[in-house]
Amino acid sequence: MPTLLILFGLRFYFYTRDHEPIHIHVKSSDGEAKFEIEEDLRLVYNNGLKPKDVKLAESILEENKENFIKEWKRVFGE
């Protein structure tokens, strides 16, 4: 499970045996969430992440979206 980034207590990662669509898991000490990032950013589920952390995660995902997609494609192929 490659960790893509750890920032402000949020860990951004995906599983090496993951599936399409392209998505990123975000984990904090409070919980975790999953976001689709391939087209528009979309929260798939939130299990305990505080609302302020969801907003922060969205901002970080938007800022790093291209790099995260590039890493996904490097691991899983085009």
PADRENSE-464425 format. One record per residue: residue number from 0; residue in three letters; x, y, z of N, C-alpha, C in turn. Coordinates in steps of 0.001 Angstrom, whole numbers, padded with zeros to 6 digits. Example, Ala and Ser with C-alpha at 12.3 -4.5 7.8 and 13.67 -1.06 7.14 Angstrom:
<pt><nr>0</nr><rest>Ala</rest><n_east>013190</n_east><n_north>-005690</n_north><n_up>007800</n_up><ca_east>012300</ca_east><ca_north>-004500</ca_north><ca_up>007800</ca_up><c_east>013200</c_east><c_north>-003300</c_north><c_up>007800</c_up></pt>
<pt><nr>1</nr><rest>Ser</rest><n_east>012850</n_east><n_north>-002250</n_north><n_up>007080</n_up><ca_east>013670</ca_east><ca_north>-001060</ca_north><ca_up>007140</ca_up><c_east>012900</c_east><c_north>000030</c_north><c_up>007870</c_up></pt>
REM end
This chain:
<pt><nr>0</nr><rest>Met</rest><n_east>000847</n_east><n_north>-001166</n_north><n_up>000000</n_up><ca_east>000000</ca_east><ca_north>000000</ca_north><ca_up>000000</ca_up><c_east>000895</c_east><c_north>001232</c_north><c_up>000000</c_up></pt>
<pt><nr>1</nr><rest>Pro</rest><n_east>001149</n_east><n_north>001774</n_north><n_up>-001197</n_up><ca_east>002034</ca_east><ca_north>002930</ca_north><ca_up>-001297</ca_up><c_east>001455</c_east><c_north>004177</c_north><c_up>-000625</c_up></pt>
<pt><nr>2</nr><rest>Thr</rest><n_east>002246</n_east><n_north>004780</n_north><n_up>000225</n_up><ca_east>001877</ca_east><ca_north>006073</ca_north><ca_up>000795</ca_up><c_east>002356</c_east><c_north>007137</c_north><c_up>-000176</c_up></pt>
<pt><nr>3</nr><rest>Leu</rest><n_east>001436</n_east><n_north>007979</n_north><n_up>-000607</n_up><ca_east>001750</ca_east><ca_north>009019</ca_north><ca_up>-001574</ca_up><c_east>002209</c_east><c_north>010305</c_north><c_up>-000897</c_up></pt>
<pt><nr>4</nr><rest>Leu</rest><n_east>001621</n_east><n_north>010571</n_north><n_up>000279</n_up><ca_east>001900</ca_east><ca_north>011831</ca_north><ca_up>000952</ca_up><c_east>001390</c_east><c_north>011747</c_north><c_up>002383</c_up></pt>
<pt><nr>5</nr><rest>Ile</rest><n_east>002130</n_east><n_north>012332</n_north><n_up>003302</n_up><ca_east>001651</ca_east><ca_north>012539</ca_north><ca_up>004666</ca_up><c_east>001793</c_east><c_north>014022</c_north><c_up>004934</c_up></pt>
<pt><nr>6</nr><rest>Leu</rest><n_east>000674</n_east><n_north>014681</n_north><n_up>005245</n_up><ca_east>000674</ca_east><ca_north>016126</ca_north><ca_up>005427</ca_up><c_east>-000410</c_east><c_north>016502</c_north><c_up>006420</c_up></pt>
<pt><nr>7</nr><rest>Phe</rest><n_east>-000050</n_east><n_north>017312</n_north><n_up>007402</n_up><ca_east>-000997</ca_east><ca_north>017796</ca_north><ca_up>008409</ca_up><c_east>-001742</c_east><c_north>016655</c_north><c_up>009095</c_up></pt>
<pt><nr>8</nr><rest>Gly</rest><n_east>-001066</n_east><n_north>015560</n_north><n_up>009331</n_up><ca_east>-001673</ca_east><ca_north>014424</ca_north><ca_up>010012</ca_up><c_east>-002566</c_east><c_north>013562</c_north><c_up>009135</c_up></pt>
<pt><nr>9</nr><rest>Leu</rest><n_east>-002584</n_east><n_north>013829</n_north><n_up>007846</n_up><ca_east>-003381</ca_east><ca_north>013041</ca_north><ca_up>006902</ca_up><c_east>-002438</c_east><c_north>012207</c_north><c_up>006041</c_up></pt>
<pt><nr>10</nr><rest>Arg</rest><n_east>-002747</n_east><n_north>010940</n_north><n_up>005915</n_up><ca_east>-001964</ca_east><ca_north>010027</ca_north><ca_up>005078</ca_up><c_east>-002771</c_east><c_north>009699</c_north><c_up>003827</c_up></pt>
<pt><nr>11</nr><rest>Phe</rest><n_east>-002178</n_east><n_north>009911</n_north><n_up>002668</n_up><ca_east>-002824</ca_east><ca_north>009676</ca_north><ca_up>001376</ca_up><c_east>-002178</c_east><c_north>008441</c_north><c_up>000758</c_up></pt>
<pt><nr>12</nr><rest>Tyr</rest><n_east>-002997</n_east><n_north>007460</n_north><n_up>000375</n_up><ca_east>-002454</ca_east><ca_north>006198</ca_north><ca_up>-000124</ca_up><c_east>-003476</c_east><c_north>005472</c_north><c_up>-000986</c_up></pt>
<pt><nr>13</nr><rest>Phe</rest><n_east>-002997</n_east><n_north>004424</n_north><n_up>-001664</n_up><ca_east>-003890</ca_east><ca_north>003468</ca_north><ca_up>-002313</ca_up><c_east>-003317</c_east><c_north>002080</c_north><c_up>-002092</c_up></pt>
<pt><nr>14</nr><rest>Tyr</rest><n_east>-004135</n_east><n_north>001077</n_north><n_up>-002323</n_up><ca_east>-003709</ca_east><ca_north>-000313</ca_north><ca_up>-002157</ca_up><c_east>-003130</c_east><c_north>-000827</c_north><c_up>-003468</c_up></pt>
<pt><nr>15</nr><rest>Thr</rest><n_east>-002124</n_east><n_north>-001682</n_north><n_up>-003402</n_up><ca_east>-001501</ca_east><ca_north>-002198</ca_north><ca_up>-004626</ca_up><c_east>-002408</c_east><c_north>-003178</c_north><c_up>-005367</c_up></pt>
<pt><nr>16</nr><rest>Arg</rest><n_east>-003421</n_east><n_north>-003660</n_north><n_up>-004714</n_up><ca_east>-004388</ca_east><ca_north>-004542</ca_north><ca_up>-005388</ca_up><c_east>-005730</c_east><c_north>-003828</c_north><c_up>-005515</c_up></pt>
<pt><nr>17</nr><rest>Asp</rest><n_east>-005680</n_east><n_north>-002535</n_north><n_up>-005777</n_up><ca_east>-006891</ca_east><ca_north>-001718</ca_north><ca_up>-005835</ca_up><c_east>-007570</c_east><c_north>-001857</c_north><c_up>-007191</c_up></pt>
<pt><nr>18</nr><rest>His</rest><n_east>-008593</n_east><n_north>-001104</n_north><n_up>-007422</n_up><ca_east>-009436</ca_east><ca_north>-001223</ca_north><ca_up>-008604</ca_up><c_east>-009792</c_east><c_north>000164</c_north><c_up>-009125</c_up></pt>
<pt><nr>19</nr><rest>Glu</rest><n_east>-010259</n_east><n_north>000209</n_north><n_up>-010342</n_up><ca_east>-010755</ca_east><ca_north>001446</ca_north><ca_up>-010943</ca_up><c_east>-012094</c_east><c_north>001795</c_north><c_up>-010321</c_up></pt>
<pt><nr>20</nr><rest>Pro</rest><n_east>-012555</n_east><n_north>003006</n_north><n_up>-010359</n_up><ca_east>-011891</ca_east><ca_north>004184</ca_north><ca_up>-010880</ca_up><c_east>-010744</c_east><c_north>004624</c_north><c_up>-009964</c_up></pt>
<pt><nr>21</nr><rest>Ile</rest><n_east>-009909</n_east><n_north>005490</n_north><n_up>-010498</n_up><ca_east>-008766</ca_east><ca_north>005971</ca_north><ca_up>-009728</ca_up><c_east>-009275</c_east><c_north>006680</c_north><c_up>-008477</c_up></pt>
<pt><nr>22</nr><rest>His</rest><n_east>-008763</n_east><n_north>006235</n_north><n_up>-007337</n_up><ca_east>-009193</ca_east><ca_north>006822</ca_north><ca_up>-006063</ca_up><c_east>-008052</c_east><c_north>006776</c_north><c_up>-005056</c_up></pt>
<pt><nr>23</nr><rest>Ile</rest><n_east>-008187</n_east><n_north>007600</n_north><n_up>-004041</n_up><ca_east>-007175</ca_east><ca_north>007724</ca_north><ca_up>-002998</ca_up><c_east>-007857</c_east><c_north>007564</c_north><c_up>-001645</c_up></pt>
<pt><nr>24</nr><rest>His</rest><n_east>-007213</n_east><n_north>006820</n_north><n_up>-000766</n_up><ca_east>-007663</ca_east><ca_north>006691</ca_north><ca_up>000612</ca_up><c_east>-006929</c_east><c_north>007724</c_north><c_up>001447</c_up></pt>
<pt><nr>25</nr><rest>Val</rest><n_east>-007629</n_east><n_north>008292</n_north><n_up>002416</n_up><ca_east>-007047</ca_east><ca_north>009285</ca_north><ca_up>003316</ca_up><c_east>-007324</c_east><c_north>008825</c_north><c_up>004734</c_up></pt>
<pt><nr>26</nr><rest>Lys</rest><n_east>-006276</n_east><n_north>008809</n_north><n_up>005547</n_up><ca_east>-006424</ca_east><ca_north>008327</ca_north><ca_up>006921</ca_up><c_east>-005844</c_east><c_north>009350</c_north><c_up>007888</c_up></pt>
<pt><nr>27</nr><rest>Ser</rest><n_east>-006534</n_east><n_north>009514</n_north><n_up>009016</n_up><ca_east>-006039</ca_east><ca_north>010333</ca_north><ca_up>010123</ca_up><c_east>-006203</c_east><c_north>009514</c_north><c_up>011392</c_up></pt>
<pt><nr>28</nr><rest>Ser</rest><n_east>-005840</n_east><n_north>010088</n_north><n_up>012504</n_up><ca_east>-006017</ca_east><ca_north>009384</ca_north><ca_up>013776</ca_up><c_east>-007496</c_east><c_north>009239</c_north><c_up>014131</c_up></pt>
<pt><nr>29</nr><rest>Asp</rest><n_east>-008367</n_east><n_north>010021</n_north><n_up>013481</n_up><ca_east>-009803</ca_east><ca_north>009987</ca_north><ca_up>013771</ca_up><c_east>-010585</c_east><c_north>009025</c_north><c_up>012897</c_up></pt>
<pt><nr>30</nr><rest>Gly</rest><n_east>-010095</n_east><n_north>008760</n_north><n_up>011699</n_up><ca_east>-010857</ca_east><ca_north>007915</ca_north><ca_up>010786</ca_up><c_east>-010231</c_east><c_north>007900</c_north><c_up>009416</c_up></pt>
<pt><nr>31</nr><rest>Glu</rest><n_east>-011046</n_east><n_north>007531</n_north><n_up>008436</n_up><ca_east>-010553</ca_east><ca_north>007450</ca_north><ca_up>007066</ca_up><c_east>-011651</c_east><c_north>007789</c_north><c_up>006075</c_up></pt>
<pt><nr>32</nr><rest>Ala</rest><n_east>-011234</n_east><n_north>008125</n_north><n_up>004871</n_up><ca_east>-012170</ca_east><ca_north>008462</ca_north><ca_up>003806</ca_up><c_east>-011581</c_east><c_north>007985</c_north><c_up>002482</c_up></pt>
<pt><nr>33</nr><rest>Lys</rest><n_east>-012430</n_east><n_north>007953</n_north><n_up>001484</n_up><ca_east>-012012</ca_east><ca_north>007550</ca_north><ca_up>000139</ca_up><c_east>-012553</c_east><c_north>008574</c_north><c_up>-000845</c_up></pt>
<pt><nr>34</nr><rest>Phe</rest><n_east>-011679</n_east><n_north>009001</n_north><n_up>-001768</n_up><ca_east>-012047</ca_east><ca_north>009997</ca_north><ca_up>-002773</ca_up><c_east>-011726</c_east><c_north>009474</c_north><c_up>-004157</c_up></pt>
<pt><nr>35</nr><rest>Glu</rest><n_east>-012672</n_east><n_north>009618</n_north><n_up>-005090</n_up><ca_east>-012370</ca_east><ca_north>009401</ca_north><ca_up>-006498</ca_up><c_east>-011712</c_east><c_north>010666</c_north><c_up>-006995</c_up></pt>
<pt><nr>36</nr><rest>Ile</rest><n_east>-010682</n_east><n_north>010525</n_north><n_up>-007834</n_up><ca_east>-009970</ca_east><ca_north>011719</ca_north><ca_up>-008282</ca_up><c_east>-009790</c_east><c_north>011789</c_north><c_up>-009797</c_up></pt>
<pt><nr>37</nr><rest>Glu</rest><n_east>-010227</n_east><n_north>010777</n_north><n_up>-010527</n_up><ca_east>-009918</ca_east><ca_north>010711</ca_north><ca_up>-011951</ca_up><c_east>-010517</c_east><c_north>011877</c_north><c_up>-012731</c_up></pt>
<pt><nr>38</nr><rest>Glu</rest><n_east>-011741</n_east><n_north>012163</n_north><n_up>-012543</n_up><ca_east>-012380</ca_east><ca_north>013286</ca_north><ca_up>-013239</ca_up><c_east>-012574</c_east><c_north>014395</c_north><c_up>-012217</c_up></pt>
<pt><nr>39</nr><rest>Asp</rest><n_east>-013779</n_east><n_north>014568</n_north><n_up>-011747</n_up><ca_east>-014011</ca_east><ca_north>015514</ca_north><ca_up>-010664</ca_up><c_east>-013707</c_east><c_north>014817</c_north><c_up>-009349</c_up></pt>
<pt><nr>40</nr><rest>Leu</rest><n_east>-013235</n_east><n_north>015585</n_north><n_up>-008401</n_up><ca_east>-012981</ca_east><ca_north>015057</ca_north><ca_up>-007071</ca_up><c_east>-014321</c_east><c_north>014733</c_north><c_up>-006412</c_up></pt>
<pt><nr>41</nr><rest>Arg</rest><n_east>-014448</n_east><n_north>013497</n_north><n_up>-005877</n_up><ca_east>-015719</ca_east><ca_north>013093</ca_north><ca_up>-005273</ca_up><c_east>-015441</c_east><c_north>012248</c_north><c_up>-004038</c_up></pt>
<pt><nr>42</nr><rest>Leu</rest><n_east>-016059</n_east><n_north>012645</n_north><n_up>-002927</n_up><ca_east>-015975</ca_east><ca_north>011866</ca_north><ca_up>-001701</ca_up><c_east>-016842</c_east><c_north>010621</c_north><c_up>-001861</c_up></pt>
<pt><nr>43</nr><rest>Val</rest><n_east>-016242</n_east><n_north>009447</n_north><n_up>-001744</n_up><ca_east>-016968</ca_east><ca_north>008181</ca_north><ca_up>-001884</ca_up><c_east>-017536</c_east><c_north>007770</c_north><c_up>-000538</c_up></pt>
<pt><nr>44</nr><rest>Tyr</rest><n_east>-016702</n_east><n_north>007814</n_north><n_up>000501</n_up><ca_east>-017189</ca_east><ca_north>007553</ca_north><ca_up>001850</ca_up><c_east>-016299</c_east><c_north>008237</c_north><c_up>002867</c_up></pt>
<pt><nr>45</nr><rest>Asn</rest><n_east>-016866</n_east><n_north>008489</n_north><n_up>004018</n_up><ca_east>-016135</ca_east><ca_north>009060</ca_north><ca_up>005142</ca_up><c_east>-016491</c_east><c_north>008250</c_north><c_up>006374</c_up></pt>
<pt><nr>46</nr><rest>Asn</rest><n_east>-015479</n_east><n_north>007705</n_north><n_up>007014</n_up><ca_east>-015688</ca_east><ca_north>006912</ca_north><ca_up>008225</ca_up><c_east>-014896</c_east><c_north>007551</c_north><c_up>009363</c_up></pt>
<pt><nr>47</nr><rest>Gly</rest><n_east>-015412</n_east><n_north>008664</n_north><n_up>009890</n_up><ca_east>-014839</ca_east><ca_north>009271</ca_north><ca_up>011071</ca_up><c_east>-013928</c_east><c_north>010461</c_north><c_up>010861</c_up></pt>
<pt><nr>48</nr><rest>Leu</rest><n_east>-013571</n_east><n_north>010779</n_north><n_up>009618</n_up><ca_east>-012744</ca_east><ca_north>011954</ca_north><ca_up>009376</ca_up><c_east>-013556</c_east><c_north>013201</c_north><c_up>009738</c_up></pt>
<pt><nr>49</nr><rest>Lys</rest><n_east>-012956</n_east><n_north>014111</n_north><n_up>010484</n_up><ca_east>-013653</ca_east><ca_north>015344</ca_north><ca_up>010871</ca_up><c_east>-013924</c_east><c_north>016187</c_north><c_up>009623</c_up></pt>
<pt><nr>50</nr><rest>Pro</rest><n_east>-015028</n_east><n_north>016947</n_north><n_up>009635</n_up><ca_east>-015349</ca_east><ca_north>017785</ca_north><ca_up>008464</ca_up><c_east>-014195</c_east><c_north>018695</c_north><c_up>008039</c_up></pt>
<pt><nr>51</nr><rest>Lys</rest><n_east>-013463</n_east><n_north>019258</n_north><n_up>008998</n_up><ca_east>-012341</ca_east><ca_north>020129</ca_north><ca_up>008631</ca_up><c_east>-011230</c_east><c_north>019339</c_north><c_up>007936</c_up></pt>
<pt><nr>52</nr><rest>Asp</rest><n_east>-011066</n_east><n_north>018068</n_north><n_up>008325</n_up><ca_east>-010068</ca_east><ca_north>017226</ca_north><ca_up>007679</ca_up><c_east>-010513</c_east><c_north>016776</c_north><c_up>006296</c_up></pt>
<pt><nr>53</nr><rest>Val</rest><n_east>-011811</n_east><n_north>016590</n_north><n_up>006099</n_up><ca_east>-012335</ca_east><ca_north>016272</ca_north><ca_up>004770</ca_up><c_east>-012039</c_east><c_north>017437</c_north><c_up>003830</c_up></pt>
<pt><nr>54</nr><rest>Lys</rest><n_east>-012306</n_east><n_north>018658</n_north><n_up>004288</n_up><ca_east>-012044</ca_east><ca_north>019848</ca_north><ca_up>003466</ca_up><c_east>-010553</c_east><c_north>019977</c_north><c_up>003167</c_up></pt>
<pt><nr>55</nr><rest>Leu</rest><n_east>-009722</n_east><n_north>019755</n_north><n_up>004183</n_up><ca_east>-008274</ca_east><ca_north>019819</ca_north><ca_up>004002</ca_up><c_east>-007817</c_east><c_north>018755</c_north><c_up>003008</c_up></pt>
<pt><nr>56</nr><rest>Ala</rest><n_east>-008333</n_east><n_north>017541</n_north><n_up>003152</n_up><ca_east>-007985</ca_east><ca_north>016457</ca_north><ca_up>002230</ca_up><c_east>-008389</c_east><c_north>016810</c_north><c_up>000802</c_up></pt>
<pt><nr>57</nr><rest>Glu</rest><n_east>-009568</n_east><n_north>017369</n_north><n_up>000624</n_up><ca_east>-010025</ca_east><ca_north>017774</ca_north><ca_up>-000711</ca_up><c_east>-009057</c_east><c_north>018783</c_north><c_up>-001326</c_up></pt>
<pt><nr>58</nr><rest>Ser</rest><n_east>-008647</n_east><n_north>019739</n_north><n_up>-000531</n_up><ca_east>-007714</ca_east><ca_north>020761</ca_north><ca_up>-001012</ca_up><c_east>-006373</c_east><c_north>020142</c_north><c_up>-001408</c_up></pt>
<pt><nr>59</nr><rest>Ile</rest><n_east>-005853</n_east><n_north>019260</n_north><n_up>-000578</n_up><ca_east>-004574</ca_east><ca_north>018600</ca_north><ca_up>-000862</ca_up><c_east>-004693</c_east><c_north>017696</c_north><c_up>-002084</c_up></pt>
<pt><nr>60</nr><rest>Leu</rest><n_east>-005817</n_east><n_north>017005</n_north><n_up>-002208</n_up><ca_east>-006033</ca_east><ca_north>016143</ca_north><ca_up>-003377</ca_up><c_east>-006090</c_east><c_north>016959</c_north><c_up>-004662</c_up></pt>
<pt><nr>61</nr><rest>Glu</rest><n_east>-006792</n_east><n_north>018077</n_north><n_up>-004631</n_up><ca_east>-006863</ca_east><ca_north>018940</ca_north><ca_up>-005820</ca_up><c_east>-005472</c_east><c_north>019421</c_north><c_up>-006212</c_up></pt>
<pt><nr>62</nr><rest>Glu</rest><n_east>-004683</n_east><n_north>019815</n_north><n_up>-005228</n_up><ca_east>-003346</ca_east><ca_north>020337</ca_north><ca_up>-005480</ca_up><c_east>-002392</c_east><c_north>019269</c_north><c_up>-006019</c_up></pt>
<pt><nr>63</nr><rest>Asn</rest><n_east>-002586</n_east><n_north>018029</n_north><n_up>-005616</n_up><ca_east>-001671</ca_east><ca_north>016944</ca_north><ca_up>-005979</ca_up><c_east>-002277</c_east><c_north>015923</c_north><c_up>-006936</c_up></pt>
<pt><nr>64</nr><rest>Lys</rest><n_east>-003421</n_east><n_north>016230</n_north><n_up>-007468</n_up><ca_east>-004181</ca_east><ca_north>015286</ca_north><ca_up>-008285</ca_up><c_east>-003361</c_east><c_north>014691</c_north><c_up>-009432</c_up></pt>
<pt><nr>65</nr><rest>Glu</rest><n_east>-002675</n_east><n_north>015514</n_north><n_up>-010180</n_up><ca_east>-001905</ca_east><ca_north>015020</ca_north><ca_up>-011325</ca_up><c_east>-000827</c_east><c_north>014037</c_north><c_up>-010896</c_up></pt>
<pt><nr>66</nr><rest>Asn</rest><n_east>-000123</n_east><n_north>014344</n_north><n_up>-009819</n_up><ca_east>000928</ca_east><ca_north>013449</ca_north><ca_up>-009330</ca_up><c_east>000351</c_east><c_north>012134</c_north><c_up>-008820</c_up></pt>
<pt><nr>67</nr><rest>Phe</rest><n_east>-000794</n_east><n_north>012190</n_north><n_up>-008137</n_up><ca_east>-001416</ca_east><ca_north>010973</ca_north><ca_up>-007616</ca_up><c_east>-001890</c_east><c_north>010086</c_north><c_up>-008767</c_up></pt>
<pt><nr>68</nr><rest>Ile</rest><n_east>-002482</n_east><n_north>010679</n_north><n_up>-009788</n_up><ca_east>-002940</ca_east><ca_north>009915</ca_north><ca_up>-010952</ca_up><c_east>-001743</c_east><c_north>009303</c_north><c_up>-011677</c_up></pt>
<pt><nr>69</nr><rest>Lys</rest><n_east>-000677</n_east><n_north>010063</n_north><n_up>-011809</n_up><ca_east>000540</ca_east><ca_north>009560</ca_north><ca_up>-012452</ca_up><c_east>001089</c_east><c_north>008355</c_north><c_up>-011686</c_up></pt>
<pt><nr>70</nr><rest>Glu</rest><n_east>001098</n_east><n_north>008420</n_north><n_up>-010366</n_up><ca_east>001610</ca_east><ca_north>007308</ca_north><ca_up>-009561</ca_up><c_east>000693</c_east><c_north>006094</c_north><c_up>-009684</c_up></pt>
<pt><nr>71</nr><rest>Trp</rest><n_east>-000622</n_east><n_north>006305</n_north><n_up>-009674</n_up><ca_east>-001583</ca_east><ca_north>005208</ca_north><ca_up>-009857</ca_up><c_east>-001293</c_east><c_north>004492</c_north><c_up>-011176</c_up></pt>
<pt><nr>72</nr><rest>Lys</rest><n_east>-001135</n_east><n_north>005283</n_north><n_up>-012260</n_up><ca_east>-000902</ca_east><ca_north>004699</ca_north><ca_up>-013582</ca_up><c_east>000458</c_east><c_north>004007</c_north><c_up>-013655</c_up></pt>
<pt><nr>73</nr><rest>Arg</rest><n_east>001437</n_east><n_north>004514</n_north><n_up>-012924</n_up><ca_east>002748</ca_east><ca_north>003855</ca_north><ca_up>-012892</ca_up><c_east>002621</c_east><c_north>002469</c_north><c_up>-012262</c_up></pt>
<pt><nr>74</nr><rest>Val</rest><n_east>001819</n_east><n_north>002356</n_north><n_up>-011200</n_up><ca_east>001650</ca_east><ca_north>001085</ca_north><ca_up>-010491</ca_up><c_east>000733</c_east><c_north>000136</c_north><c_up>-011262</c_up></pt>
<pt><nr>75</nr><rest>Phe</rest><n_east>-000382</n_east><n_north>000635</n_north><n_up>-011768</n_up><ca_east>-001386</ca_east><ca_north>-000230</ca_north><ca_up>-012392</ca_up><c_east>-001342</c_east><c_north>-000250</c_north><c_up>-013910</c_up></pt>
<pt><nr>76</nr><rest>Gly</rest><n_east>-000598</n_east><n_north>000664</n_north><n_up>-014505</n_up><ca_east>-000575</ca_east><ca_north>000773</ca_north><ca_up>-015963</ca_up><c_east>-001677</c_east><c_north>001669</c_north><c_up>-016453</c_up></pt>
<pt><nr>77</nr><rest>Glu</rest><n_east>-001549</n_east><n_north>002052</n_north><n_up>-017714</n_up><ca_east>-002547</ca_east><ca_north>002946</ca_north><ca_up>-018315</ca_up><c_east>-003829</c_east><c_north>002178</c_north><c_up>-018404</c_up></pt>
REM end
